[in-house]
């Protein structure tokens, strides 16, 4: 698994760089990159929220069957890696 980038921290770091930029125009570039990281941080959190919402409900299907998205790895008895990492628990 690839190393997780803390998008929110990266956005904050880039905003700090933008405030101290001495080269004309470089502050705007830092701010643009910060916006990308901030947006990706929100996307990650929304995806985790969607996984949690789906995993906490058992919708009935037309044929009477039910589905459930697992949030836990049954072999390990722990949260799935992507959920744990997305919540910053690892």
C-alpha positions as a Markdown table, in Angstrom:
| # | Residue | x | y | z |
|---|---|---|---|---|
| 1 | Unk | 0.0 | 0.0 | 0.0 |
| 2 | Unk | 1.3 | 3.5 | -0.8 |
| 3 | Unk | 2.0 | 5.9 | 1.9 |
| 4 | Unk | -0.9 | 8.2 | 2.8 |
| 5 | Unk | -0.6 | 11.9 | 2.1 |
| 6 | Unk | -2.1 | 14.1 | 4.8 |
| 7 | Unk | -3.9 | 16.3 | 2.4 |
| 8 | Unk | -5.2 | 18.8 | 5.0 |
| 9 | Unk | -1.7 | 19.3 | 6.5 |
| 10 | Unk | -0.2 | 19.7 | 3.0 |
| 11 | Unk | -2.8 | 22.3 | 2.2 |
| 12 | Unk | -1.9 | 24.2 | 5.4 |
| 13 | Unk | 1.8 | 24.0 | 4.7 |
| 14 | Unk | 1.3 | 25.4 | 1.2 |
| 15 | Unk | -0.8 | 28.3 | 2.4 |
| 16 | Unk | 2.0 | 29.1 | 4.8 |
| 17 | Unk | 4.5 | 29.1 | 1.9 |
| 18 | Unk | 2.2 | 31.3 | -0.1 |
| 19 | Unk | 2.1 | 33.9 | 2.6 |
| 20 | Unk | 5.9 | 34.1 | 2.7 |
| 21 | Unk | 6.5 | 33.8 | -1.1 |
| 22 | Unk | 9.0 | 36.4 | -2.3 |
| 23 | Unk | 9.0 | 35.6 | -6.0 |
| 24 | Unk | 6.1 | 37.4 | -7.8 |
| 25 | Unk | 3.4 | 34.9 | -8.8 |
| 26 | Unk | 4.7 | 32.0 | -6.7 |
| 27 | Unk | 2.2 | 32.7 | -4.0 |
| 28 | Unk | -0.6 | 32.1 | -6.4 |
| 29 | Unk | 0.9 | 28.8 | -7.4 |
| 30 | Unk | 1.2 | 27.6 | -3.8 |
| 31 | Unk | -2.4 | 28.6 | -3.2 |
| 32 | Unk | -3.6 | 26.7 | -6.3 |
| 33 | Unk | -1.8 | 23.6 | -5.1 |
| 34 | Unk | -3.1 | 24.1 | -1.6 |
| 35 | Unk | -6.7 | 24.2 | -3.1 |
| 36 | Unk | -6.1 | 20.9 | -4.8 |
| 37 | Unk | -4.9 | 19.2 | -1.6 |
| 38 | Unk | -7.8 | 20.7 | 0.4 |
| 39 | Unk | -10.3 | 19.5 | -2.2 |
| 40 | Unk | -8.7 | 16.0 | -2.1 |
| 41 | Unk | -8.9 | 16.0 | 1.7 |
| 42 | Unk | -12.6 | 16.6 | 1.5 |
| 43 | Unk | -13.1 | 13.9 | -1.1 |
| 44 | Unk | -11.3 | 11.4 | 1.1 |
| 45 | Unk | -13.4 | 12.3 | 4.1 |
| 46 | Unk | -16.6 | 12.1 | 2.0 |
| 47 | Unk | -15.7 | 8.7 | 0.7 |
| 48 | Unk | -15.1 | 7.4 | 4.2 |
| 49 | Unk | -18.4 | 8.9 | 5.3 |
| 50 | Unk | -20.1 | 7.1 | 2.4 |
| 51 | Unk | -18.5 | 3.8 | 3.3 |
| 52 | Unk | -19.6 | 4.2 | 6.9 |
| 53 | Unk | -23.2 | 5.1 | 5.9 |
| 54 | Unk | -23.4 | 2.1 | 3.5 |
| 55 | Unk | -21.9 | -0.2 | 6.1 |
| 56 | Unk | -24.3 | 0.7 | 8.8 |
| 57 | Unk | -27.5 | 0.0 | 6.7 |
| 58 | Unk | -28.9 | -3.2 | 5.4 |
| 59 | Unk | -31.0 | -2.2 | 2.4 |
| 60 | Unk | -33.6 | -4.8 | 1.2 |
| 61 | Unk | -33.3 | -5.9 | -2.3 |
| 62 | Unk | -36.3 | -6.7 | -4.5 |
| 63 | Unk | -35.8 | -10.5 | -4.0 |
| 64 | Unk | -35.7 | -10.2 | -0.2 |
| 65 | Unk | -31.9 | -10.5 | 0.0 |
| 66 | Unk | -29.9 | -7.9 | 1.9 |
| 67 | Unk | -26.5 | -6.4 | 1.3 |
| 68 | Unk | -24.0 | -4.9 | 3.6 |
| 69 | Unk | -20.7 | -3.3 | 2.8 |
| 70 | Unk | -18.1 | -4.6 | 5.2 |
| 71 | Unk | -16.0 | -2.0 | 7.1 |
| 72 | Unk | -14.1 | -4.6 | 9.0 |
| 73 | Unk | -11.7 | -7.2 | 7.7 |
| 74 | Unk | -13.2 | -10.5 | 9.0 |
| 75 | Unk | -9.9 | -12.3 | 9.0 |
| 76 | Unk | -8.1 | -9.6 | 11.1 |
| 77 | Unk | -11.1 | -8.3 | 13.1 |
| 78 | Unk | -10.0 | -4.8 | 12.3 |
| 79 | Unk | -11.2 | -1.9 | 10.2 |
| 80 | Unk | -10.4 | -2.2 | 6.5 |
| 81 | Unk | -7.1 | -0.6 | 5.7 |
| 82 | Unk | -8.6 | 2.1 | 3.5 |
| 83 | Unk | -11.1 | 3.1 | 6.2 |
| 84 | Unk | -8.6 | 3.1 | 9.0 |
| 85 | Unk | -6.0 | 5.1 | 7.0 |
| 86 | Unk | -8.7 | 7.5 | 5.7 |
| 87 | Unk | -9.8 | 8.2 | 9.3 |
| 88 | Unk | -6.1 | 8.8 | 10.3 |
| 89 | Unk | -6.1 | 5.8 | 12.7 |
| 90 | Unk | -2.9 | 4.3 | 11.5 |
